[in-house]
Amino acid sequence: MEPAQPDILPTPTHTLPLHPALLWDVFCRVIDNFGDIGVCWRLCADLAGRGHTVRLWVDDASALQWMAPGAIAGDWPGVTVHDWNDSANAQVLAALMPADVWVEGFGCEIAPEFIASRAYLTGATGIKDLTPPVWINLEYLSAEPYVERAHGLPSPVMAGPAKGWTKHFYYPGFHHRTGGLLREPDLLERQRQFDSSAWLHQMGLAQQPGERLISLFCYEPPALDRLLTQLAQMPGPTRLLVTPGRASAAIQASLKYENDLQPAPKLHKALSISYLPALSQRNFDHLLWACDLNCVRGEDSLVRALWAGKPLLWHIYPQSDAAHHEKLDAFLDMLDASASLRHWHALWNGIEKSAPGDALDGTDLKNWQQITQNTRSRLLELVDLTSGLVDFAMKKR
Ligand code: TRH
């Protein structure tokens, strides 16, 4: 394998005014997979790391057990995790300090009881609360043009106890007129200090000389077979580091299919597999920094793969009306992706069928890495999502 390119990490260029610490309520309903809780938790932890106080109201906190060990028990300074049902519990609400900001994650609707308790002071006085919170609807990440148009738009509340208040849409994004991307202030420094062989060793994944490492976090990519075959044919050994759940199941299904139908297994000396446990978000970053190609999915892991600056292959969250095709195209345009990167994304996401000439080689990976690193440099010029959100909230107060 060719020696890894030195990764010269650029430095973020923007500055925003410092703001006083605020009290935040962040609301999250877990639909499926891990993206909703992943993003909400990352935001909460980032806010707390900057001195804010955050309450996370979530209907299923189970993924936090591995994503952020200690979070549920309250071991993370500045953040507490609350059962969603408590956001409608009169006793809990009566004792709650009113927050400065509400963040509604991905259109999850805040309990009417929670809204009512803020709109009217409970207890003896019944006096109307005159200072509504800054109310933000945090949306999904996309590179599509509508994001720049919709970011920051107001949405007046027309009915109910909060009638007359205003929510605002907050869109993460890849351009200046969007809400930017989550990026903790110490991320690049952590990355600079990272010792990949020590980390791999500590995880029981020590890398063999010349071994190519590929992380796999995906749904059921139609071109998984094709990728496995390609990897087995590339010069030098390759190891797939496979995340638990759907990625592991997809690999096992692919290998079973191979064994059932063809005598020659894809897994020969050139390609091996390590199955990973569920990692904390911090260790998930380490995984992406340690690998030579990162196969990621959804949105949060995509952003982390961009910060990692390694070649990436994105399995976009599929939507029934194929709306994700346009979203994928917009992302590839934003990357200024090369023909081979576009082609492999089309294969990986089942938009194109693979053909015999679909070779993947070291030159592709080098080219993809350059693309990720160019994009990262450009994205580092944007204000990060948490800084922008705090600034936005201060201006709306
Ligand atoms: O899990 P996802 O597929 O989430 C999806 C998408 O966000 C999608 O848009 C949304 O609509 C759907 O959920 C409901 O992929 P994503 O967004 O990358 O989230 C995964 C999170 O899990 C991310 O925060 C990284 C984290 N993670 C770990 O912390 N440790 C691990 O070992 C793994 C595999 C993931």
Residues whose N, C-alpha, C, O or C-beta is under 5 A from the ligand:
A	BS01	TRH	I31 D32 N33 F34 G35 D36 G38 V39 M67 F217 T243 P277 A278 L279 S280 Q281 F284 R297 G298 E299 D300 S301 L302 Y317
